Amino acid sequence: MKKVFISQPMRGKTENEILMERNRIIEEIQASIGDHEVLDTYFDDFGPGAKPLQYLAKSLWMLADADCAYFAPGWKDARGCRIEHDCAINYGITVLKD
């Protein structure tokens, strides 16, 4: 079973907007590659003083375990998503959509 990493811009979006987009992406992935495991990259376990780099560090930790990665629309405008994309490409993780 393939492990899929989802990278999506989150700045300026509500939790509901993020999760709705994530669910749409999961349905799209299911339709295109079938059986898979989506890595849980929506983190809500940091406190109010969390720094963006903490989220990115945890995301990269998860990306290292992925077989493939999906980049949601707008990723090119999001600093963290661009870093995740560079890492996926440079470390041989298959990019499903960008």
DSSP file (Angstrom, degrees, kcal/mol; ACC not computed):
  #  RESIDUE AA STRUCTURE BP1 BP2  ACC     N-H-->O    O-->H-N    N-H-->O    O-->H-N    TCO  KAPPA ALPHA  PHI   PSI    X-CA   Y-CA   Z-CA
    1    1 A M              0   0    0      0, 0.0     2,-0.2     0, 0.0    35,-0.2   0.000 360.0 360.0 360.0 129.6    0.0    0.0    0.0
    2    2 A K  E     -a   36   0A   0     33,-0.7    35,-3.2    31,-0.1     2,-0.6  -0.501 360.0-138.1 -76.1 139.6    1.4    3.4   -1.0
    3    3 A K  E     -a   37   0A   0     -2,-0.2    64,-2.6    33,-0.2    65,-1.8  -0.879  22.1-158.0 -97.1 124.8    1.9    6.1    1.6
    4    4 A V  E     -ab  38  68A   0     33,-3.1    35,-3.0    -2,-0.6     2,-0.5  -0.894   7.4-156.5-112.0 130.8    0.8    9.4    0.3
    5    5 A F  E     - b   0  69A   0     63,-2.4    65,-2.9    -2,-0.5     2,-0.5  -0.887  10.0-153.8-101.4 131.1    1.9   12.8    1.6
    6    6 A I  E     - b   0  70A   0     -2,-0.5     2,-0.5    33,-0.4    65,-0.2  -0.933   6.9-168.2-109.2 125.2   -0.4   15.8    1.0
    7    7 A S  E     + b   0  71A   0     63,-2.9    65,-3.0    -2,-0.5    68,-0.1  -0.954  18.4 162.4-110.3 122.2    1.1   19.2    0.8
    8    8 A Q        -     0   0    0     -2,-0.5     2,-0.1    63,-0.2    66,-0.1  -0.999  42.1-108.6-143.0 139.8   -1.4   22.1    0.9
    9    9 A P        +     0   0    0      0, 0.0    66,-0.1     0, 0.0    67,-0.0  -0.408  36.5 171.1 -62.6 138.5   -1.2   25.8    1.6
   10   10 A M    >   +     0   0    0     -2,-0.1     3,-2.2     3,-0.0     8,-0.1   0.576  32.0 117.8-124.9 -19.5   -2.9   26.6    5.0
   11   11 A R  T 3  S+     0   0    0      1,-0.3     3,-0.1     0, 0.0     0, 0.0  -0.284  88.1   9.1 -58.4 131.1   -2.1   30.2    5.7
   12   12 A G  T 3  S+     0   0    0      1,-0.3     2,-0.3     0, 0.0    -1,-0.3   0.495 104.7 113.5  80.4   3.8   -5.2   32.3    5.9
   13   13 A K    <   -     0   0    0     -3,-2.2    -1,-0.3     1,-0.0     2,-0.1  -0.808  65.5-120.3-108.7 149.9   -7.6   29.4    5.8
   14   14 A T     >  -     0   0    0     -2,-0.3     4,-2.4     1,-0.1     5,-0.2  -0.391  29.9-108.8 -78.1 163.1   -9.9   28.1    8.5
   15   15 A E  H  > S+     0   0    0      1,-0.2     4,-2.5     2,-0.2     5,-0.2   0.905 121.8  52.7 -58.2 -41.0   -9.5   24.6    9.9
   16   16 A N  H  > S+     0   0    0      1,-0.2     4,-2.5     2,-0.2    -1,-0.2   0.912 108.4  49.0 -62.4 -44.2  -12.8   23.7    8.1
   17   17 A E  H  > S+     0   0    0      2,-0.2     4,-2.2     1,-0.2    -1,-0.2   0.909 112.4  49.0 -62.1 -42.4  -11.5   25.0    4.7
   18   18 A I  H  X S+     0   0    0     -4,-2.4     4,-2.4     1,-0.2    -2,-0.2   0.935 113.8  44.9 -62.7 -47.5   -8.3   23.1    5.1
   19   19 A L  H  X S+     0   0    0     -4,-2.5     4,-2.4     2,-0.2    -2,-0.2   0.855 111.3  52.7 -69.7 -34.9  -10.0   19.8    6.0
   20   20 A M  H  X S+     0   0    0     -4,-2.5     4,-2.0    -5,-0.2    -1,-0.2   0.930 112.3  45.3 -64.7 -43.9  -12.6   20.2    3.3
   21   21 A E  H  X S+     0   0    0     -4,-2.2     4,-2.4     1,-0.2    -2,-0.2   0.913 111.9  52.9 -64.5 -41.3   -9.8   20.6    0.7
   22   22 A R  H  X S+     0   0    0     -4,-2.4     4,-2.5     1,-0.2    -2,-0.2   0.913 108.2  49.8 -60.1 -44.2   -7.9   17.7    2.2
   23   23 A N  H  X S+     0   0    0     -4,-2.4     4,-2.0     2,-0.2    -1,-0.2   0.887 110.1  50.9 -63.4 -38.7  -10.9   15.4    1.9
   24   24 A R  H  X S+     0   0    0     -4,-2.0     4,-2.1     2,-0.2    -1,-0.2   0.911 110.8  49.3 -62.6 -42.2  -11.4   16.4   -1.7
   25   25 A I  H  X S+     0   0    0     -4,-2.4     4,-2.7     2,-0.2    -2,-0.2   0.905 108.1  53.1 -63.9 -42.4   -7.8   15.7   -2.4
   26   26 A I  H  X S+     0   0    0     -4,-2.5     4,-2.6     1,-0.2    -1,-0.2   0.902 108.9  49.8 -61.0 -41.2   -8.0   12.3   -0.7
   27   27 A E  H  X S+     0   0    0     -4,-2.0     4,-2.1     2,-0.2    -1,-0.2   0.907 111.0  49.7 -63.2 -41.0  -11.0   11.4   -2.9
   28   28 A E  H  X S+     0   0    0     -4,-2.1     4,-1.6     2,-0.2    -2,-0.2   0.911 111.7  48.0 -63.6 -42.8   -9.0   12.5   -6.0
   29   29 A I  H  X>S+     0   0    0     -4,-2.7     4,-3.2     1,-0.2     5,-0.6   0.927 109.7  52.9 -63.3 -44.7   -6.0   10.3   -4.9
   30   30 A Q  H  X5S+     0   0    0     -4,-2.6     4,-1.4     1,-0.2    -1,-0.2   0.903 110.1  48.6 -57.2 -42.6   -8.3    7.3   -4.3
   31   31 A A  H  <5S+     0   0    0     -4,-2.1    -1,-0.2     1,-0.2    -2,-0.2   0.825 118.4  39.5 -68.2 -31.2   -9.8    7.7   -7.8
   32   32 A S  H  <5S+     0   0    0     -4,-1.6    -2,-0.2    -3,-0.2    -1,-0.2   0.861 132.7  15.0 -92.0 -36.4   -6.3    7.9   -9.4
   33   33 A I  H  <5S-     0   0    0     -4,-3.2    -3,-0.2     1,-0.3     2,-0.2   0.484  88.2-149.3-119.5  -2.3   -4.2    5.4   -7.5
   34   34 A G     << +     0   0    0     -4,-1.4    -1,-0.3    -5,-0.6    -2,-0.1  -0.468  64.9  33.6  75.8-139.7   -6.6    3.2   -5.6
   35   35 A D  S    S+     0   0    0     -2,-0.2   -33,-0.7   -34,-0.0     2,-0.3  -0.282  77.3 137.4 -61.3 128.8   -5.7    1.7   -2.3
   36   36 A H  E     -a    2   0A   0    -35,-0.2     2,-0.5    -2,-0.0   -33,-0.2  -0.965  50.1-119.0-160.2 168.4   -3.3    3.9   -0.3
   37   37 A E  E     -a    3   0A   0    -35,-3.2   -33,-3.1    -2,-0.3     2,-0.6  -0.986  23.8-146.7-119.8 120.5   -2.6    5.3    3.1
   38   38 A V  E     -a    4   0A   0     -2,-0.5     2,-0.2   -35,-0.2   -33,-0.2  -0.768  19.8-128.8 -86.9 123.0   -2.7    9.1    3.5
   39   39 A L        -     0   0    0    -35,-3.0     2,-1.4    -2,-0.6   -33,-0.4  -0.504  24.2-114.6 -70.2 138.1   -0.2   10.3    6.0
   40   40 A D        +     0   0    0     -2,-0.2    -1,-0.1     1,-0.2   -35,-0.1  -0.597  51.2 156.5 -80.6  94.7   -1.7   12.5    8.6
   41   41 A T        +     0   0    0     -2,-1.4     2,-0.8     2,-0.1    -1,-0.2   0.150  39.4 101.6-109.2  17.8    0.0   15.8    7.9
   42   42 A Y        -     0   0    0     17,-0.0     2,-0.5   -23,-0.0    -2,-0.0  -0.898  60.2-164.1 -98.9 108.1   -2.7   18.1    9.4
   43   43 A F        +     0   0    0     -2,-0.8     3,-0.1     1,-0.1    -2,-0.1  -0.811  30.9 156.7-102.2 126.9   -1.1   19.0   12.8
   44   44 A D        +     0   0    0     -2,-0.5    -1,-0.1     1,-0.1    -2,-0.0   0.068  54.6  93.0-128.8  22.0   -3.1   20.5   15.6
   45   45 A D        +     0   0    0      2,-0.0     2,-0.3     0, 0.0    -1,-0.1   0.293  61.3  96.3-103.1  10.3   -0.9   19.5   18.5
   46   46 A F  S    S-     0   0    0      1,-0.1     9,-0.0    -3,-0.1     4,-0.0  -0.700  74.4-116.2 -94.9 153.2    1.2   22.6   18.7
   47   47 A G    >   -     0   0    0     -2,-0.3     3,-1.8     1,-0.1    -1,-0.1  -0.178  36.7 -89.3 -79.6 177.8    0.4   25.4   21.1
   48   48 A P  T 3  S+     0   0    0      0, 0.0    -1,-0.1     0, 0.0    -2,-0.0   0.720 125.1  56.0 -63.0 -21.9   -0.6   29.0   20.3
   49   49 A G  T 3  S+     0   0    0      2,-0.0    -2,-0.0     0, 0.0    -3,-0.0   0.232  78.8 138.4 -93.9  14.7    3.0   30.1   20.3
   50   50 A A    <   -     0   0    0     -3,-1.8    -4,-0.0     1,-0.1     3,-0.0  -0.246  47.3-134.7 -63.4 147.0    4.1   27.5   17.7
   51   51 A K    >>  -     0   0    0      1,-0.1     3,-1.5     0, 0.0     4,-1.1  -0.778  17.1-120.2-102.1 146.8    6.4   28.7   14.9
   52   52 A P  H 3> S+     0   0    0      0, 0.0     4,-2.2     0, 0.0     5,-0.2   0.841 112.3  62.2 -53.8 -34.4    5.9   27.8   11.2
   53   53 A L  H 3> S+     0   0    0      1,-0.2     4,-2.5     2,-0.2     5,-0.2   0.811  97.0  58.1 -64.7 -28.6    9.3   26.0   11.2
   54   54 A Q  H <> S+     0   0    0     -3,-1.5     4,-1.9     2,-0.2    -1,-0.2   0.916 107.8  46.4 -65.3 -42.2    8.0   23.5   13.8
   55   55 A Y  H  X S+     0   0    0     -4,-1.1     4,-2.3     2,-0.2    -2,-0.2   0.916 113.0  49.8 -64.3 -43.0    5.2   22.6   11.4
   56   56 A L  H  X S+     0   0    0     -4,-2.2     4,-2.8     2,-0.2     5,-0.2   0.910 108.2  52.9 -63.4 -42.8    7.6   22.3    8.5
   57   57 A A  H  X S+     0   0    0     -4,-2.5     4,-1.8     1,-0.2    -1,-0.2   0.916 111.2  46.1 -59.7 -43.4   10.0   20.1   10.5
   58   58 A K  H  X S+     0   0    0     -4,-1.9     4,-1.8     2,-0.2    -1,-0.2   0.885 111.5  52.9 -67.4 -37.6    7.2   17.7   11.4
   59   59 A S  H  X S+     0   0    0     -4,-2.3     4,-2.8     1,-0.2    -2,-0.2   0.924 108.5  49.1 -62.9 -44.5    6.0   17.7    7.8
   60   60 A L  H  X S+     0   0    0     -4,-2.8     4,-1.8     1,-0.2    -1,-0.2   0.862 107.0  56.3 -64.6 -34.4    9.4   16.8    6.5
   61   61 A W  H  < S+     0   0    0     -4,-1.8     4,-0.4    -5,-0.2    -1,-0.2   0.914 112.0  42.8 -60.7 -42.5    9.6   14.0    9.0
   62   62 A M  H >< S+     0   0    0     -4,-1.8     3,-1.6     1,-0.2     4,-0.3   0.886 108.7  57.9 -71.4 -39.8    6.4   12.6    7.5
   63   63 A L  H >< S+     0   0    0     -4,-2.8     3,-1.7     1,-0.3    -1,-0.2   0.853  95.9  64.9 -58.7 -35.3    7.5   13.2    3.9
   64   64 A A  T 3< S+     0   0    0     -4,-1.8    -1,-0.3     1,-0.3    -2,-0.2   0.740 103.2  47.8 -61.3 -21.9   10.5   11.0    4.6
   65   65 A D  T <  S+     0   0    0     -3,-1.6    -1,-0.3    -4,-0.4    -2,-0.2   0.443  93.6 105.8 -96.8  -1.7    8.2    8.1    5.1
   66   66 A A    <   -     0   0    0     -3,-1.7   -62,-0.2    -4,-0.3     3,-0.1  -0.461  53.8-160.5 -85.0 150.6    6.1    8.7    1.9
   67   67 A D  S    S+     0   0    0    -64,-2.6    27,-1.3     1,-0.3     2,-0.3   0.720  82.7   3.5 -90.5 -30.2    6.1    6.8   -1.3
   68   68 A C  E     -bc   4  94A   0    -65,-1.8   -63,-2.4    25,-0.2     2,-0.4  -0.967  66.5-141.1-152.4 164.0    4.5    9.7   -3.2
   69   69 A A  E     -bc   5  95A   0     25,-2.8    27,-3.3    -2,-0.3    28,-0.8  -0.985   1.7-154.5-136.4 143.0    3.4   13.3   -2.7
   70   70 A Y  E     -bc   6  97A   0    -65,-2.9   -63,-2.9    -2,-0.4     2,-0.6  -0.967  10.7-154.7-115.9 129.3    0.5   15.3   -3.9
   71   71 A F  E     -b    7   0A   0     26,-2.8   -63,-0.2    -2,-0.5     3,-0.1  -0.924  15.2-139.9-111.0 115.8    0.8   19.1   -4.1
   72   72 A A    >   -     0   0    0    -65,-3.0     3,-1.6    -2,-0.6   -50,-0.0  -0.251  38.0 -76.1 -71.0 156.5   -2.5   21.0   -3.8
   73   73 A P  T 3  S+     0   0    0      0, 0.0    -1,-0.2     0, 0.0    25,-0.0  -0.224 120.1  31.4 -52.0 138.6   -3.2   24.1   -5.9
   74   74 A G  T >  S+     0   0    0     -3,-0.1     3,-1.5   -66,-0.1     4,-0.3   0.413  77.0 125.5  92.5  -0.5   -1.4   27.2   -4.7
   75   75 A W  G X   +     0   0    0     -3,-1.6     3,-1.6     1,-0.3     7,-0.3   0.837  66.1  63.1 -62.0 -31.7    1.6   25.2   -3.4
   76   76 A K  G 3  S+     0   0    0      1,-0.3    -1,-0.3    22,-0.1     6,-0.0   0.714 102.7  50.5 -66.9 -18.2    4.0   27.4   -5.4
   77   77 A D  G <  S+     0   0    0     -3,-1.5     2,-0.6     1,-0.0    -1,-0.3   0.404  95.5  83.4 -97.1   0.9    3.0   30.4   -3.4
   78   78 A A    <>  -     0   0    0     -3,-1.6     4,-2.5    -4,-0.3     5,-0.2  -0.925  68.5-149.0-113.3 118.3    3.5   28.8    0.0
   79   79 A R  H  > S+     0   0    0     -2,-0.6     4,-1.8     1,-0.2    -1,-0.2   0.883  97.8  46.7 -50.9 -49.2    7.0   28.8    1.4
   80   80 A G  H  > S+     0   0    0      1,-0.2     4,-2.5     2,-0.2    -1,-0.2   0.898 111.3  51.2 -64.5 -41.0    6.6   25.5    3.3
   81   81 A C  H  > S+     0   0    0      1,-0.2     4,-2.6     2,-0.2    -1,-0.2   0.890 107.9  52.9 -63.5 -39.7    5.0   23.7    0.3
   82   82 A R  H  X S+     0   0    0     -4,-2.5     4,-2.5    -7,-0.3    -1,-0.2   0.906 110.0  48.1 -63.0 -40.4    7.9   24.8   -2.0
   83   83 A I  H  X S+     0   0    0     -4,-1.8     4,-2.3    -5,-0.2    -2,-0.2   0.920 111.7  49.6 -65.6 -43.4   10.4   23.4    0.5
   84   84 A E  H  X S+     0   0    0     -4,-2.5     4,-2.6     2,-0.2    -2,-0.2   0.904 111.4  50.0 -61.0 -41.1    8.4   20.1    0.7
   85   85 A H  H  X S+     0   0    0     -4,-2.6     4,-2.6     2,-0.2     5,-0.2   0.933 109.6  50.0 -63.8 -46.7    8.3   19.9   -3.1
   86   86 A D  H  X S+     0   0    0     -4,-2.5     4,-2.8     1,-0.2    -1,-0.2   0.911 112.3  48.5 -57.5 -42.9   12.1   20.5   -3.4
   87   87 A C  H  X S+     0   0    0     -4,-2.3     4,-1.8     2,-0.2     6,-0.3   0.921 110.2  50.9 -64.7 -44.2   12.7   17.8   -0.8
   88   88 A A  H  <>S+     0   0    0     -4,-2.6     5,-2.7     1,-0.2     4,-0.3   0.942 115.0  43.0 -58.9 -47.9   10.4   15.3   -2.6
   89   89 A I  H ><5S+     0   0    0     -4,-2.6     3,-1.1     1,-0.2    -2,-0.2   0.939 116.1  46.8 -63.3 -48.4   12.1   15.9   -6.0
   90   90 A N  H 3<5S+     0   0    0     -4,-2.8    -1,-0.2     1,-0.3    -2,-0.2   0.700 115.8  44.9 -71.3 -19.3   15.6   15.8   -4.6
   91   91 A Y  T 3<5S-     0   0    0     -4,-1.8    -1,-0.3    -5,-0.2    -2,-0.2   0.217 115.7-107.8-111.3  14.4   15.0   12.7   -2.5
   92   92 A G  T < 5 +     0   0    0     -3,-1.1     2,-0.5    -4,-0.3    -3,-0.2   0.739  61.6 153.4  75.3  25.5   13.2   10.7   -5.2
   93   93 A I      < -     0   0    0     -5,-2.7    -1,-0.2    -6,-0.3   -25,-0.2  -0.787  50.6-113.0 -88.6 126.6    9.7   10.8   -3.9
   94   94 A T  E     -c   68   0A   0    -27,-1.3   -25,-2.8    -2,-0.5     2,-0.6  -0.338  23.7-142.0 -61.5 130.3    7.2   10.4   -6.7
   95   95 A V  E     -c   69   0A   0    -27,-0.2   -25,-0.2     1,-0.2     3,-0.2  -0.865  15.2-172.9 -96.7 118.4    5.1   13.6   -7.2
   96   96 A L  E    S-     0   0A   0    -27,-3.3     2,-0.3    -2,-0.6   -26,-0.2   0.906  70.4  -2.2 -76.9 -43.6    1.5   12.7   -8.1
   97   97 A K  E      c   70   0A   0    -28,-0.8   -26,-2.8     1,-0.1    -1,-0.3  -0.977 360.0 360.0-152.8 134.0    0.4   16.2   -8.9
   98   98 A D              0   0    0     -2,-0.3   -22,-0.1    -3,-0.2    -1,-0.1   0.237 360.0 360.0-150.4 360.0    1.9   19.6   -8.8
